[in-house]
Amino acid sequence: MFVSVFDVFKVSVGPSSSHTMGPMLAARRFLDTHGTTITDDGRLQITLYGSLAYTGVGHGTNAAVLAGALGFAPETYDKAEAEAALAALAERKTLDVDGKTIALDPEADLIIDRATRLEAHPNGMRFALLDANGSVIAEETYFSIGGGFVKTLEEIEVGDMPATPADNVPFPFASAQQMLEMGAAANLSIAEMKRKNECARLDGQAFAERLIGIWDIMDACITRGLGTTGELPGGLKVKRRAKAIFENMSGKTGRNDMPLHSAIDWLSAYAMAVNEENAAGGQVVTAPTNGAAGVFPAVIRYYLDHVPGASRDKIPEMLLVGAAIGGLIKYNASISGAEAGCQAEVGSASAMAAAALCSALGGTNAQIENAAEIALEHHLGMTCDPIRGLVQVPCIERNGLGAVKAVAAASLALQGDGSHIVPLDACIETMRQTGRDMDERYKETSLGGLSVAVPDC
């Protein structure tokens, strides 16, 4: 099994990797695949199902899928350009594809279907090209399965095939147990195995530059969030708080009366800065999703700013270890809130960050696996219940607490020798089963939990 670090950490646009990034990519993929079948005077019809239908407006799905059809992509997304293009589309109600003009009326051709449930995944969307008579020329159903990953029904049914050393990577671990066994046999750390896997596909220098570039984008997002005030869009009137927390903490630096638990406020400020940017539609990095994008960079920033002896040289190692854990969770369970609740998003992010910090602080492979398990274990059962479908409440604060749990888990694991009762593999499987059994009202539909507990929001 191989999930690249650049699949776990992808440059994205807020507020949701599954509801914004995924639909944007799906629209582009459909037109790239079927663009040659387009005829003048035809029409593009888009239907959103399940969680995309229930919370699409709050998550920005409607705008994102249309932006994708217009040719926009997450990694190069310019918000001002996209908004101007969407306004023009709403006025002219046509779309130019490969020199041909087809109809696309955002009001009539973007259909919100809350009645139909697609069995393959809660985040389904159908694209159909129609001719002038309304007959279907080409159609495809895509599923946004979390973290910006998009699959067709056929791809979901085929599933992910485990890699083999002969045709793929040297350390194709598909479970935490295999990861530990391979590390012990080769006398390599998790980061070293992950690096060798990545460099089997990408030149070492190019890989190193691209990897540190991921952190630079994460760090820039934190900095923007820490420097911005105002009210977040969407109607909840949520005010940005990260800047005020950061300035308050910075003003107290060096004081003798600062309590030890002030570390919690630093972590929360860093994480909330990212998720406030995400909620505002800014550029973030999936880690492993947009909704959980603040946890991992917050822990790295905390390590750099507040841990004695911290070194920037450890950042690539932290990203590699985090990606190894995130890949295992994605492969064996889910990173999608619509599929398994927030345990799959913030829980996964916390496990990744705990493992990364444990590694940077000198943890053994066994201690790193233990740190990831502790963090994930204590997110089991967490629901995904964003108020009004906005990735704001409880999502922003939840990232801060996920970062706090990650640091606590890493510290606790380092106090032991790596031996523990519940293996990470068992915890991941428990998360999968819990997500399977969870009522759909608590899986990013905004039909239960906090979403309906505060009806006047």
C-alpha positions in Angstrom: 0.0 0.0 0.0 1.3 3.4 -0.9 -0.4 6.8 -0.2 2.0 9.6 -1.1 2.8 12.4 1.4 1.5 14.7 -1.3 -1.8 13.0 -1.4 -2.2 13.4 2.4 -1.0 17.0 2.3 -2.5 18.7 -0.7 -2.8 22.4 -1.4 -6.5 23.2 -1.1 -9.0 26.0 -0.9 -11.5 26.4 2.0 -13.8 25.6 3.5 -13.9 21.8 2.9 -11.7 19.3 1.1 -14.6 16.9 0.6 -17.2 19.5 -0.2 -15.2 22.2 -2.0 -11.9 20.7 -3.3 -13.4 17.3 -4.3 -16.3 18.7 -6.3 -14.0 21.3 -8.0 -11.7 18.5 -9.1 -14.5 16.2 -10.2 -16.0 18.9 -12.5 -12.6 19.4 -14.1 -12.0 15.7 -14.4 -15.4 15.1 -16.1 -14.9 17.8 -18.7 -11.4 16.8 -19.3 -12.5 13.2 -19.9 -15.7 13.9 -21.9 -15.0 17.3 -23.4 -14.6 15.8 -26.9 -18.2 14.6 -26.9 -19.5 18.1 -26.4 -21.7 19.6 -29.1 -22.7 23.2 -29.5 -26.2 24.0 -28.1 -25.7 21.2 -25.5 -26.1 21.5 -21.8 -24.1 20.5 -18.7 -26.2 19.2 -15.8 -24.8 18.7 -12.3 -26.6 16.9 -9.4 -25.5 16.8 -5.8 -26.5 14.0 -3.5 -26.3 13.1 0.2 -24.1 15.3 2.4 -23.1 17.4 -0.6 -26.8 18.2 -1.0 -27.5 18.8 2.7 -24.6 21.0 3.5 -23.3 22.0 0.1 -24.3 25.7 0.4 -22.6 26.1 3.8 -19.5 24.2 2.6 -19.2 26.1 -0.7 -20.0 23.1 -2.8 -22.2 24.9 -5.3 -19.7 27.6 -6.1 -16.8 25.1 -6.1 -18.3 22.6 -8.6 -19.2 25.5 -10.9 -15.7 26.9 -10.5 -14.2 23.5 -11.5 -16.4 23.5 -14.6 -15.0 26.9 -15.4 -11.4 25.5 -15.2 -10.3 26.5 -11.7 -8.2 24.2 -9.6 -7.5 24.2 -5.9 -3.7 24.5 -6.1 -3.9 27.7 -8.3 -7.2 29.0 -7.1 -7.6 32.8 -7.0 -10.7 33.8 -5.1 -11.3 37.1 -6.8 -10.9 35.6 -10.3 -13.2 32.8 -9.4 -15.9 35.1 -8.0 -15.8 37.2 -11.1 -16.0 34.2 -13.4 -19.0 32.8 -11.4 -20.8 36.1 -11.6 -20.3 36.1 -15.4 -21.6 32.5 -15.6 -24.7 33.4 -13.6 -25.3 36.2 -16.1 -24.6 34.5 -19.4 -25.6 31.0 -18.4 -23.2 29.4 -20.8 -19.9 27.6 -20.5 -17.0 27.5 -23.0 -15.2 24.1 -23.3 -12.6 23.4 -25.9 -13.9 26.1 -28.2 -17.5 24.9 -27.9 -20.3 26.7 -26.0 -22.8 24.8 -23.9 -25.6 25.9 -21.6 -25.0 25.9 -17.8 -27.5 27.8 -15.8 -26.5 27.7 -12.1 -30.1 28.1 -11.1 -31.6 25.3 -13.3 -28.7 23.0 -14.0 -27.2 22.6 -10.6 -29.7 20.2 -8.9 -29.8 19.6 -5.2 -31.2 16.1 -4.6 -31.7 15.3 -0.9 -34.1 12.5 -1.6 -31.8 10.1 -3.4 -29.1 8.2 -1.4 -26.1 6.7 -3.3 -24.9 3.6 -1.6 -21.2 3.9 -2.5 -20.5 7.0 -0.4 -22.5 9.9 1.1 -20.7 12.6 -1.0 -22.0 11.8 -4.5 -22.4 14.0 -7.6 -23.5 13.2 -11.1 -22.4 15.1 -14.2 -24.3 14.8 -17.5 -23.7 16.3 -20.9 -27.0 16.6 -22.8 -27.5 17.4 -26.5 -29.9 20.1 -27.8 -32.8 17.6 -27.5 -32.0 16.8 -23.9 -30.6 13.3 -24.6 -27.6 12.2 -22.5 -24.4 12.2 -24.5 -22.1 11.4 -21.6 -22.5 11.0 -17.8 -20.4 10.0 -14.8 -21.0 9.8 -11.1 -18.2 10.8 -8.8 -17.7 10.5 -5.1 -15.7 12.9 -3.0 -14.3 10.5 -0.4 -12.5 12.9 1.9 -9.3 14.9 1.8 -9.8 16.0 -1.8 -9.8 12.4 -3.1 -12.3 11.8 -5.9 -13.4 8.4 -7.3 -15.9 7.1 -9.8 -18.2 4.2 -8.8 -16.0 1.8 -10.7 -12.9 3.0 -8.8 -14.6 2.6 -5.5 -15.8 -0.9 -6.3 -12.3 -2.0 -7.4 -10.7 -0.5 -4.3 -7.1 0.2 -3.5 -4.7 -2.6 -4.3 -1.7 -3.2 -2.0 1.6 -2.3 -3.5 4.4 -4.8 -3.9 8.2 -4.1 -3.7 8.7 -5.4 -7.2 6.5 -2.9 -9.0 6.0 0.0 -6.6 7.8 0.9 -3.4 10.4 -0.8 -1.1 8.3 -0.6 2.1 4.6 -1.1 1.1 3.2 -1.4 4.6 -0.6 -1.6 4.7 -1.0 -1.8 8.5 0.8 -0.4 11.5 2.0 -3.8 12.4 3.6 -4.3 9.0 5.1 -0.8 9.4 6.7 -1.8 12.7 7.9 -5.1 11.4 9.5 -3.6 8.3 11.2 -0.9 10.3 12.6 -3.5 12.7 13.8 -5.8 9.9 15.5 -2.9 7.9 16.6 -1.0 11.0 14.9 2.1 9.7 12.7 4.7 11.3 9.1 5.3 10.0 10.3 8.5 8.4 13.2 6.8 6.7 11.0 4.1 5.2 8.5 6.7 4.0 11.2 8.8 2.4 12.5 5.7 0.5 9.0 5.0 -0.7 8.6 8.6 -1.9 12.0 8.7 -3.6 11.3 5.5 -5.5 8.8 7.7 -7.5 10.4 11.2 -7.3 13.9 12.5 -7.5 15.4 13.1 -4.1 16.2 16.8 -4.5 12.8 17.6 -6.1 11.1 15.6 -3.4 12.9 17.5 -0.6 12.0 20.9 -2.1 8.4 20.0 -2.7 8.1 18.6 0.8 9.4 21.7 2.6 7.2 23.7 0.3 4.2 22.1 1.9 5.3 23.3 5.3 5.9 26.8 3.9 2.3 27.0 2.7 1.0 25.6 6.1 3.1 28.2 8.0 2.0 31.0 5.7 -1.6 30.1 6.5 -1.0 30.2 10.2 0.7 33.7 9.8 -2.3 35.0 7.8 -4.7 33.7 10.3 -2.8 35.2 13.2 -2.9 38.6 11.5 -6.5 38.8 10.4 -9.6 40.0 12.3 -13.2 40.3 11.3 -16.3 38.2 10.9 -16.4 34.9 9.0 -18.9 34.6 6.1 -22.0 32.4 6.2 -24.4 34.2 8.6 -23.4 32.7 11.9 -21.5 36.0 12.7 -18.5 34.1 14.1 -15.7 36.4 14.9 -12.1 35.5 14.2 -10.3 35.0 17.6 -6.8 33.6 16.7 -5.2 37.1 16.3 -6.4 38.3 19.7 -5.3 35.1 21.5 -1.9 35.2 19.8 -1.4 38.9 20.7 -2.5 38.3 24.3 -0.1 35.4 24.7 2.8 37.3 23.0 2.3 40.2 25.4 2.8 37.9 28.3 5.9 36.1 27.0 8.6 35.8 29.7 6.4 36.6 32.6 7.1 34.5 35.7 3.4 34.0 36.5 2.5 32.3 33.3 0.9 28.9 34.1 2.1 25.7 32.4 -1.3 25.2 30.7 -0.7 28.4 28.7 0.7 26.0 26.1 -2.9 25.1 25.3 -3.6 28.7 24.3 -0.6 28.8 21.9 -1.7 25.5 20.3 -5.3 26.7 20.0 -4.2 30.1 18.4 -2.1 28.3 15.8 -4.8 25.8 14.9 -7.7 28.2 15.0 -5.7 30.6 12.7 -5.7 27.9 10.0 -9.3 27.0 10.4 -10.5 30.6 10.4 -8.6 31.0 7.1 -10.3 27.8 5.9 -13.7 29.0 6.9 -13.1 32.2 5.0 -12.3 30.3 1.8 -8.5 30.8 2.0 -5.7 28.6 0.9 -4.9 25.7 3.3 -3.2 22.3 3.1 -5.3 19.2 3.7 -4.0 17.5 6.8 -5.6 15.1 6.0 -8.7 17.3 5.3 -9.7 20.9 5.2 -12.0 20.6 8.2 -9.0 19.2 10.2 -6.3 21.3 8.5 -5.3 23.2 11.6 -4.2 20.4 13.9 -1.0 19.2 12.2 0.6 22.6 11.3 -0.3 23.9 14.8 1.7 21.1 16.4 4.7 21.8 14.1 4.5 25.5 14.9 4.3 24.7 18.6 7.3 22.4 18.3 9.3 25.1 16.6 8.3 28.0 18.8 8.1 26.4 22.2 10.1 23.2 22.5 13.7 23.8 23.6 16.2 22.5 21.0 13.6 22.4 18.2 15.1 22.4 14.7 13.5 23.3 11.4 15.4 20.3 10.0 12.9 18.0 11.7 10.0 19.3 9.7 10.4 16.9 6.7 10.6 14.0 9.2 7.4 15.2 10.9 5.5 15.5 7.5 6.7 12.0 6.5 5.6 10.4 9.7 2.3 12.2 9.7 1.7 11.1 6.1 2.5 7.4 7.0 -0.1 7.4 9.7 -2.7 9.3 7.7 -2.2 6.9 4.8 -2.8 3.9 7.0 -6.0 5.5 8.4 -7.3 6.4 4.9 -6.5 2.9 3.5 -8.0 0.9 6.4 -10.8 3.2 7.5 -11.7 6.7 6.4 -10.7 10.4 6.6 -14.2 11.6 5.6 -16.5 13.3 8.0 -19.5 12.4 5.8 -18.5 8.7 6.0 -17.4 8.3 9.6 -17.9 11.5 11.5 -15.3 13.9 12.9 -13.3 11.1 14.4 -12.2 10.5 10.8 -11.1 14.1 10.4 -9.9 15.7 13.6 -9.2 12.3 15.1 -7.0 11.3 12.2 -5.3 14.7 12.2 -4.5 14.4 15.9 -3.1 10.9 15.4 -0.9 12.1 12.6 0.3 15.1 14.6 1.0 13.0 17.7 3.1 10.6 15.8 5.0 13.4 14.1 5.8 15.2 17.3 6.8 12.0 19.0 9.2 11.3 16.2 10.7 14.8 16.3 11.3 14.4 20.0 13.3 11.2 19.5 10.6 8.5 19.8 11.1 5.0 18.6 8.9 3.5 16.0 6.9 1.7 18.8 6.5 4.9 20.7 5.3 6.8 17.5 2.7 4.1 16.8 1.6 4.4 20.5 1.3 8.2 20.2 -0.9 7.9 17.1 -3.1 5.3 18.8 -3.6 7.3 22.0 -4.6 10.4 20.0 -7.0 8.5 17.7 -8.5 6.4 20.6 -9.6 9.5 22.4 -11.5 10.9 19.4 -13.5 7.7 18.8 -17.2 8.4 18.4 -16.8 12.1 17.6 -19.6 13.3 15.4 -19.5 15.7 12.5 -22.3 18.2 13.2 -21.4 21.7 11.7 -24.0 24.3 12.5 -25.7 25.5 9.3 -23.3 23.3 7.3 -20.5 25.8 7.9 -17.0 24.6 8.8 -17.0 27.0 11.8 -18.8 25.8 14.9 -17.6 23.5 16.4 -14.9 22.9 13.8 -12.6 25.7 14.5 -12.2 25.1 18.2 -12.2 21.4 17.7 -9.0 21.8 15.7 -7.4 23.5 18.7 -8.4 20.7 21.0 -7.2 18.1 18.5 -3.8 19.8 18.6 -3.8 19.7 22.4 -4.6 16.0 22.4 -1.8 15.4 19.9 0.8 17.0 22.1 -0.5 15.2 25.2 -0.5 11.8 23.3 3.0 12.3 22.1 4.2 13.2 25.6 2.4 10.3 27.2 3.8 7.8 24.6 7.4 9.1 25.3 7.0 8.3 29.0 6.7 4.6 28.1 8.6 2.1 26.0 6.0 1.7 23.2 4.2 -1.3 24.6 0.5 -0.8 25.1 -2.8 -2.7 25.2 -4.7 -1.5 22.0 -2.7 -1.6 18.8 -3.1 1.3 16.3 -4.5 -1.2 13.8 -7.3 -2.2 16.2 -8.0 1.5 17.0 -8.3 2.3 13.3 -10.6 -0.7 12.7 -12.7 0.5 15.7 -13.0 3.9 14.2 -14.1 2.4 10.9 -16.8 0.3 12.6 -18.0 3.2 14.7 -18.3 5.3 11.6 -20.2 2.5 9.9 -22.7 2.3 12.8 -23.0 6.0 13.4 -26.4 7.5 12.5 -26.2 9.6 9.3 -27.6 12.6 11.1 -24.2 12.9 12.8 -22.1 12.6 9.7 -21.8 16.0 8.1 -25.5 16.3 7.2 -26.2 19.0 9.8 -29.3 17.0 10.8 -28.3 16.2 14.3 -26.1 17.0 17.3 -25.0 20.6 17.7 -26.4 21.4 14.3 -29.9 21.3 15.7 -29.2 22.0 19.3 -28.8 25.7 18.6 -31.8 26.3 16.3 -31.7 30.1 16.5 -28.1 30.4 15.1 
